Amino acid sequence: MSDIKSDMDRRLKPRHIMMLTLGGTIGSGIFKGSSSSIGLAGPGVIIPYLIGGMILYIVMKSMAELAVSQPNARTLRDLMEPILGKFTGYSVGWLYWVNWVLVMAAEMAAAASFMQYWLPNVPLWVLALVMSLIMTIANLFPVQIYGEMEYWLAGVKIATLVLFVVLGSVLVLGRHPHEAAQNLLGHGGIFPHGVSGLLSAMLVVMFSFGGVEMIGMTLGETQDPERTIPRAVRGVILRVILFYVLPILVIVSLVPWNTLGFTESPFVQVFRAVGIPYVGSIMNAVLLTAVLSAVNTGMYAASRILYAQAVHGQAPQFLARLSRGKVPVRALLCSTLFLYVGVIVAFFAKGQTFQDLMVFPGYTVILVWILLLVSRMKRGGVTFSALVSCVVTVAVLIGVVCTTPIIATLITLVGLVAIAASYWVLPKGLVPISTPLKQQDA
């Protein structure tokens, strides 16, 4: 692999990376989809979140160690390719790009639906188009603009969760302690669905943590990454406890777990119970913030990985150019072009078509985690924690295969085979370049 001597500016500050780590850990799933994992495992869902958090920590720690040992790395693929080979680097690059293009489309479709809460007469496709254009324009500016946007978007999510835990704790301890005990121990007990429920919830939990590994995409634009990335990783377990376990503990204490699938968001219930006005609009705004944060992250990750592919000679060379602001604008515009296509598919696809496509990102995240762990063990030796995490993650992958609709798995398999096969038929004209092409207007 030719080292990437990136001309991209290192303008992402440590505070940006800290918030990116937090924002990557906290997705819209905790606000909107927490009912799903609770419904599968009951109050005992806290156990899968703790186990998932420990696996996440080992994965992130492995990534940080790889970053320290490979100072020339600029993206996730650059951490793996020197260890696992060019084929792995190529495949991971394209897998991750497709992953984020699909995620962007899904999240933008969701963002349009949240916006329609306030603008019911505006068609969804218009709202999606307008917001896509706004987010694209924002990402054309130098990278610190992206860092600031994500800093504040993550801040909204964090503030909401902190407020929820504080107010919910007041309700549990001050007004409803006996009811809380009944909600936790009644309705089938802490583990109403036994081990099978915990395992099923584990799949959901692993998906909810997916995306935080994209911090590895910032290596080429982070100030002092060898120190900043490991520092951001160290507090992952504490963040998982604060922003997943505590909110869910409050939820299952205040609301019977077996009613969550049939009632409004538990966050809405708690905020309404303490008398906060306009709770519907508030939670809609929080959800909009969460999905726009995912779109923002997706645009960044997709553009950087596509740029890296081009620099390595594994994508058209015209994508390996930077703008005057040292942003891979061409790679960004190419990625967002597929975003618009994806949004159209999300709105007009019939039946389960789009849901089947969205299984691909789930598989991608698990595969990337496994490859990061394998890379770490091959580079620095096998450790007990890394080996156990790798085995558990492989088990989760097997569980996903067994529980996912066969058509969705087949679609994913076709995509994986197509990407792998394309490596062997790559046009000979695409050759790696030791440095990015001369900076010029994109």
C-alpha positions as CSV (number, residue, x, y, z in Angstrom):
1,M,0.0,0.0,0.0
2,S,1.3,3.4,-0.9
3,D,1.2,5.8,2.1
4,I,-1.4,8.5,1.8
5,K,0.5,11.8,2.2
6,S,-2.7,13.7,2.6
7,D,-2.9,17.4,1.9
8,M,-6.2,17.6,3.9
9,D,-5.9,20.0,6.8
10,R,-5.7,18.7,10.4
11,R,-8.4,21.1,11.7
12,L,-10.5,18.7,13.8
13,K,-9.7,19.6,17.4
14,P,-9.7,17.2,20.4
15,R,-13.1,18.6,21.6
16,H,-14.5,17.8,18.1
17,I,-13.3,14.2,18.3
18,M,-14.7,13.8,21.9
19,M,-18.1,14.9,20.7
20,L,-17.8,12.8,17.5
21,T,-17.2,9.8,19.8
22,L,-20.2,10.6,21.9
23,G,-22.4,11.5,18.9
24,G,-21.4,8.2,17.2
25,T,-22.4,6.2,20.3
26,I,-25.7,8.0,20.7
27,G,-28.0,7.5,17.7
28,S,-31.7,8.1,17.1
29,G,-32.3,4.5,18.2
30,I,-32.0,5.4,21.9
31,F,-34.8,7.9,21.5
32,K,-37.1,6.1,19.0
33,G,-36.0,2.5,19.0
34,S,-35.3,1.7,22.6
35,S,-38.7,0.2,22.9
36,S,-37.6,-2.6,20.5
37,S,-34.7,-3.9,22.6
38,I,-36.7,-3.6,25.8
39,G,-39.5,-5.5,24.2
40,L,-37.2,-8.4,23.4
41,A,-35.5,-8.7,26.7
42,G,-37.6,-6.8,29.3
43,P,-35.9,-4.9,32.1
44,G,-32.9,-7.3,31.8
45,V,-32.0,-5.5,28.5
46,I,-29.4,-3.6,30.5
47,I,-27.2,-6.7,30.5
48,P,-26.9,-6.8,26.6
49,Y,-26.1,-3.1,26.6
50,L,-23.3,-3.6,29.2
51,I,-21.9,-6.5,27.2
52,G,-22.2,-4.6,24.0
53,G,-20.5,-1.6,25.6
54,M,-17.5,-3.8,26.6
55,I,-17.2,-5.2,23.1
56,L,-17.4,-1.7,21.7
57,Y,-14.6,-0.6,24.1
58,I,-12.3,-3.4,22.9
59,V,-13.0,-2.6,19.3
60,M,-12.3,1.1,19.8
61,K,-9.2,0.3,21.9
62,S,-7.9,-1.9,19.1
63,M,-8.5,0.8,16.6
64,A,-6.7,3.4,18.7
65,E,-3.7,1.0,19.1
66,L,-3.6,0.5,15.3
67,A,-3.7,4.3,14.8
68,V,-0.8,4.8,17.2
69,S,1.3,2.1,15.5
70,Q,0.5,3.4,12.0
71,P,0.9,7.2,12.0
72,N,0.5,7.4,8.2
73,A,-3.0,6.0,8.3
74,R,-5.8,8.4,7.2
75,T,-8.9,6.2,7.2
76,L,-10.2,2.9,8.6
77,R,-9.0,1.0,5.5
78,D,-5.4,2.3,6.0
79,L,-5.4,0.6,9.5
80,M,-6.2,-2.8,8.0
81,E,-4.5,-2.9,4.6
82,P,-0.9,-3.1,5.8
83,I,-1.8,-6.1,8.0
84,L,-4.5,-7.9,6.1
85,G,-3.6,-7.0,2.5
86,K,-4.7,-4.9,-0.4
87,F,-7.8,-7.0,-1.1
88,T,-9.1,-6.3,2.5
89,G,-8.3,-2.6,2.2
90,Y,-10.1,-2.3,-1.1
91,S,-13.2,-4.3,0.1
92,V,-13.5,-2.5,3.4
93,G,-13.3,0.9,1.6
94,W,-16.1,0.1,-0.8
95,L,-18.2,-1.7,1.9
96,Y,-18.0,1.3,4.2
97,W,-18.8,3.7,1.4
98,V,-22.0,1.8,0.4
99,N,-22.8,1.5,4.1
100,W,-22.9,5.2,4.7
101,V,-24.7,6.0,1.4
102,L,-27.5,3.7,2.5
103,V,-27.5,5.1,6.0
104,M,-27.6,8.7,4.7
105,A,-30.6,7.9,2.5
106,A,-32.5,6.2,5.4
107,E,-31.8,9.0,7.9
108,M,-32.7,11.7,5.4
109,A,-36.0,10.0,4.7
110,A,-36.6,10.0,8.5
111,A,-35.5,13.6,8.7
112,A,-38.1,14.6,6.1
113,S,-40.8,12.8,8.1
114,F,-39.9,14.7,11.3
115,M,-39.9,18.0,9.4
116,Q,-43.4,17.3,8.1
117,Y,-44.6,17.4,11.7
118,W,-44.3,21.1,11.4
119,L,-44.9,21.4,7.7
120,P,-47.7,18.9,7.0
121,N,-48.6,20.4,3.6
122,V,-45.1,20.1,2.1
123,P,-44.4,16.8,0.2
124,L,-41.8,14.6,1.8
125,W,-39.6,14.5,-1.2
126,V,-39.4,18.3,-1.2
127,L,-38.3,18.4,2.4
128,A,-35.7,15.7,1.8
129,L,-34.3,17.5,-1.2
130,V,-34.0,20.8,0.6
131,M,-32.4,19.4,3.7
132,S,-30.0,17.2,1.5
133,L,-28.9,20.3,-0.4
134,I,-28.4,22.3,2.9
135,M,-26.3,19.4,4.4
136,T,-24.3,19.0,1.2
137,I,-23.5,22.7,1.0
138,A,-22.4,22.7,4.7
139,N,-20.0,19.9,4.0
140,L,-18.3,21.7,1.2
141,F,-16.7,24.1,3.7
142,P,-13.4,23.2,5.4
143,V,-13.5,20.3,7.8
144,Q,-13.7,22.4,11.0
145,I,-17.2,23.4,9.9
146,Y,-18.2,19.7,9.9
147,G,-16.6,19.4,13.3
148,E,-18.5,22.3,14.8
149,M,-21.8,21.1,13.3
150,E,-21.4,17.7,14.8
151,Y,-20.2,19.2,18.1
152,W,-23.5,21.0,18.6
153,L,-25.7,18.3,17.1
154,A,-24.2,15.8,19.5
155,G,-24.6,18.4,22.3
156,V,-28.4,18.5,21.8
157,K,-28.6,14.7,22.1
158,I,-26.4,14.6,25.2
159,A,-28.3,17.4,26.9
160,T,-31.6,15.7,26.2
161,L,-30.4,12.4,27.7
162,V,-29.0,14.1,30.8
163,L,-32.3,16.0,31.4
164,F,-34.2,12.8,30.9
165,V,-32.1,10.8,33.4
166,V,-32.4,13.6,36.0
167,L,-36.1,14.2,35.7
168,G,-36.8,10.4,35.4
169,S,-34.7,9.7,38.5
170,V,-36.7,12.4,40.4
171,L,-39.9,10.6,39.4
172,V,-38.6,7.1,40.3
173,L,-37.1,8.1,43.7
174,G,-39.5,10.8,44.8
175,R,-42.9,10.0,43.5
176,H,-43.2,6.4,42.3
177,P,-40.7,4.1,44.1
178,H,-43.2,1.2,44.6
179,E,-44.6,1.5,41.1
180,A,-41.0,1.4,39.8
181,A,-40.3,-1.8,41.7
182,Q,-43.5,-3.4,40.3
183,N,-42.4,-2.4,36.7
184,L,-39.0,-3.9,37.2
185,L,-40.0,-7.2,39.0
186,G,-43.6,-7.7,37.7
187,H,-44.8,-8.5,34.2
188,G,-42.7,-11.6,34.0
189,G,-39.7,-10.5,36.1
190,I,-36.4,-9.0,35.0
191,F,-35.8,-11.6,32.3
192,P,-39.2,-12.4,31.0
193,H,-38.0,-14.0,27.8
194,G,-35.0,-15.8,29.3
195,V,-31.7,-16.3,27.5
196,S,-33.3,-16.2,24.0
197,G,-34.6,-12.7,24.7
198,L,-31.2,-11.5,25.9
199,L,-29.6,-12.9,22.7
200,S,-32.2,-11.3,20.5
201,A,-31.7,-8.0,22.2
202,M,-28.0,-8.3,21.8
203,L,-28.4,-8.1,18.0
204,V,-30.3,-4.9,18.3
205,V,-27.8,-3.5,20.8
206,M,-24.8,-4.2,18.5
207,F,-26.6,-2.4,15.6
208,S,-27.3,0.6,17.9
209,F,-23.6,1.0,18.6
210,G,-22.6,0.8,14.9
211,G,-21.1,4.0,13.6
212,V,-18.8,5.0,16.4
213,E,-15.9,3.3,14.6
214,M,-16.1,6.0,12.0
215,I,-13.8,8.0,14.3
216,G,-11.2,6.1,12.4
217,M,-12.2,8.2,9.3
218,T,-10.9,11.4,10.9
219,L,-7.3,10.2,11.2
220,G,-6.1,12.4,8.3
221,E,-7.8,15.6,9.6
222,T,-7.3,15.3,13.4
223,Q,-4.8,17.3,15.3
224,D,-2.3,15.0,16.9
225,P,-4.4,11.8,16.2
226,E,-1.9,9.5,18.0
227,R,-2.9,11.1,21.3
228,T,-6.4,12.4,20.6
229,I,-7.9,9.2,19.3
230,P,-6.8,7.0,22.3
231,R,-7.9,9.7,24.7
232,A,-11.4,9.8,23.1
233,V,-11.7,6.0,23.3
234,R,-10.9,5.6,27.0
235,G,-14.2,6.8,28.2
236,V,-16.4,4.7,25.9
237,I,-17.6,2.4,28.7
238,L,-18.6,5.3,31.0
239,R,-20.4,7.0,28.1
240,V,-22.4,3.8,27.3
241,I,-23.4,3.6,31.0
242,L,-24.4,7.2,31.2
243,F,-26.2,7.5,27.8
244,Y,-27.7,4.0,27.3
245,V,-28.0,2.1,30.6
246,L,-29.2,4.9,32.8
247,P,-31.9,6.2,30.4
248,I,-33.2,2.6,29.8
249,L,-33.1,1.9,33.5
250,V,-35.3,5.0,34.0
251,I,-37.7,3.9,31.2
252,V,-38.2,0.3,32.6
253,S,-38.7,1.7,36.1
254,L,-41.4,4.2,35.0
255,V,-43.2,2.3,32.3
256,P,-44.2,-1.4,32.2
257,W,-41.8,-2.9,29.6
258,N,-44.6,-4.9,27.9
259,T,-46.5,-1.7,27.0
260,L,-43.7,0.2,25.2
261,G,-44.5,-1.3,21.9
262,F,-48.1,0.0,22.0
263,T,-47.6,3.4,23.5
264,E,-45.9,6.6,22.6
265,S,-42.2,7.2,23.2
266,P,-41.2,6.7,26.8
267,F,-39.2,9.9,26.6
268,V,-42.4,11.7,25.8
269,Q,-44.2,10.1,28.7
270,V,-41.5,11.2,31.2
271,F,-41.3,14.7,30.0
272,R,-45.1,15.1,30.0
273,A,-45.3,13.6,33.5
274,V,-43.1,16.4,34.9
275,G,-45.1,19.1,33.2
276,I,-42.8,20.1,30.3
277,P,-45.0,21.9,27.7
278,Y,-44.9,21.2,24.0
279,V,-43.3,17.8,24.6
280,G,-44.3,16.5,21.2
281,S,-42.4,19.3,19.4
282,I,-39.4,19.0,21.7
283,M,-38.9,15.3,21.1
284,N,-39.6,15.8,17.4
285,A,-36.8,18.4,17.3
286,V,-34.4,16.1,19.2
287,L,-35.2,13.2,16.8
288,L,-34.6,15.6,13.8
289,T,-31.3,16.6,15.4
290,A,-30.3,12.9,15.8
291,V,-31.0,11.9,12.2
292,L,-29.3,15.1,10.8
293,S,-26.3,14.2,12.9
294,A,-26.2,10.8,11.2
295,V,-26.6,12.4,7.7
296,N,-23.7,14.8,8.5
297,T,-21.5,11.9,9.7
298,G,-22.4,9.9,6.7
299,M,-21.5,12.7,4.3
300,Y,-18.1,13.0,6.0
301,A,-17.3,9.3,6.2
302,A,-18.5,8.5,2.6
303,S,-16.6,11.4,1.0
304,R,-13.3,10.6,2.9
305,I,-13.4,6.9,2.2
306,L,-14.2,7.5,-1.5
307,Y,-11.3,10.0,-1.7
308,A,-9.0,7.4,0.0
309,Q,-10.1,4.8,-2.5
310,A,-9.2,7.1,-5.4
311,V,-5.8,8.0,-3.8
312,H,-5.1,4.3,-3.7
313,G,-6.0,3.9,-7.3
314,Q,-9.1,1.9,-6.5
315,A,-11.6,4.6,-7.7
316,P,-11.6,7.0,-10.6
317,Q,-8.6,9.4,-10.3
318,F,-10.7,12.6,-10.7
319,L,-12.1,11.9,-7.2
320,A,-8.6,12.2,-5.7
321,R,-8.6,16.0,-5.8
322,L,-9.1,18.6,-3.1
323,S,-10.8,21.9,-3.2
324,R,-9.1,25.2,-2.2
325,G,-10.4,24.5,1.3
326,K,-8.7,21.1,1.2
327,V,-12.0,19.2,1.1
328,P,-12.6,16.2,-1.2
329,V,-15.5,18.0,-2.9
330,R,-15.7,15.7,-5.9
331,A,-15.9,12.6,-3.7
332,L,-18.5,14.4,-1.6
333,L,-20.7,15.4,-4.5
334,C,-20.4,11.8,-6.0
335,S,-21.5,10.4,-2.6
336,T,-24.4,12.8,-2.2
337,L,-25.6,12.0,-5.7
338,F,-26.3,8.5,-4.5
339,L,-27.9,10.0,-1.4
340,Y,-30.6,11.6,-3.6
341,V,-31.2,8.3,-5.4
342,G,-31.4,6.5,-2.1
343,V,-34.0,9.0,-0.8
344,I,-36.1,8.4,-3.9
345,V,-35.9,4.7,-3.3
346,A,-36.8,5.1,0.4
347,F,-39.9,7.1,-0.5
348,F,-41.2,5.1,-3.5
349,A,-39.9,1.5,-3.0
350,K,-42.8,-0.8,-2.3
351,G,-43.1,-3.3,0.5
352,Q,-39.9,-4.3,2.3
353,T,-37.5,-3.3,-0.5
354,F,-35.8,-0.5,1.3
355,Q,-35.8,-2.3,4.7
356,D,-34.1,-5.2,2.9
357,L,-31.4,-2.9,1.6
358,M,-30.8,-1.4,5.1
359,V,-29.7,-4.8,6.3
360,F,-26.4,-4.2,4.4
361,P,-25.2,-1.5,6.8
362,G,-25.8,-3.9,9.8
363,Y,-23.6,-6.6,8.3
364,T,-21.0,-4.0,7.3
365,V,-20.6,-2.7,10.8
366,I,-20.1,-6.2,12.3
367,L,-17.6,-7.2,9.6
368,V,-15.6,-4.0,10.1
369,W,-15.5,-4.6,13.9
370,I,-14.3,-8.2,13.3
371,L,-11.6,-7.0,10.9
372,L,-10.4,-4.4,13.3
373,L,-10.1,-7.0,16.1
374,V,-8.3,-9.4,13.7
375,S,-5.9,-6.6,12.6
376,R,-5.1,-5.7,16.2
377,M,-4.4,-9.4,17.1
378,K,-2.3,-10.0,14.0
379,R,-0.3,-6.8,14.6
380,G,0.1,-6.8,18.4
381,G,-0.5,-10.3,19.5
382,V,-3.6,-12.1,20.7
383,T,-5.1,-10.9,24.0
384,F,-7.8,-12.5,26.0
385,S,-10.2,-9.5,25.7
386,A,-9.7,-9.1,22.0
387,L,-10.2,-12.9,21.3
388,V,-13.3,-13.0,23.4
389,S,-14.7,-9.9,21.8
390,C,-14.0,-11.3,18.3
391,V,-15.7,-14.6,19.2
392,V,-18.8,-12.8,20.6
393,T,-18.9,-10.5,17.5
394,V,-18.7,-13.5,15.2
395,A,-21.5,-15.1,17.2
396,V,-23.6,-12.0,16.8
397,L,-22.9,-12.2,13.1
398,I,-24.2,-15.8,13.0
399,G,-27.2,-14.7,15.0
400,V,-27.9,-11.9,12.5
401,V,-27.8,-14.4,9.6
402,C,-30.2,-16.8,11.4
403,T,-32.7,-14.1,12.4
404,T,-32.6,-11.8,9.3
405,P,-35.1,-12.4,6.4
406,I,-33.4,-14.5,3.8
407,I,-34.1,-12.1,1.0
408,A,-32.3,-9.3,2.9
409,T,-29.3,-11.5,3.6
410,L,-29.2,-12.6,-0.1
411,I,-29.2,-8.9,-1.2
412,T,-26.3,-8.2,1.2
413,L,-24.4,-11.3,0.0
414,V,-24.8,-10.3,-3.6
415,G,-23.4,-6.8,-2.7
416,L,-20.4,-8.4,-0.9
417,V,-19.6,-10.7,-3.8
418,A,-19.9,-7.9,-6.3
419,I,-17.5,-5.7,-4.4
420,A,-15.0,-8.6,-3.9
421,A,-15.2,-9.6,-7.6
422,S,-14.7,-6.0,-8.7
423,Y,-11.2,-6.1,-7.1
424,W,-10.0,-8.6,-9.7
425,V,-11.5,-6.8,-12.7
426,L,-10.3,-3.3,-11.7
427,P,-9.2,-1.3,-14.8
428,K,-5.4,-1.3,-15.1
429,G,-5.5,2.5,-15.6
430,L,-6.4,3.0,-11.9
431,V,-3.0,3.0,-10.3
432,P,-2.1,4.1,-6.7
433,I,-0.6,7.6,-6.4
434,S,2.0,8.3,-3.7
435,T,0.5,11.7,-3.0
436,P,-2.8,13.3,-3.8
437,L,-3.0,15.1,-7.1
438,K,-2.2,18.8,-7.1
439,Q,-4.7,20.8,-5.1
440,Q,-7.1,22.7,-7.3
441,D,-10.7,23.7,-7.6
442,A,-13.0,20.8,-7.6
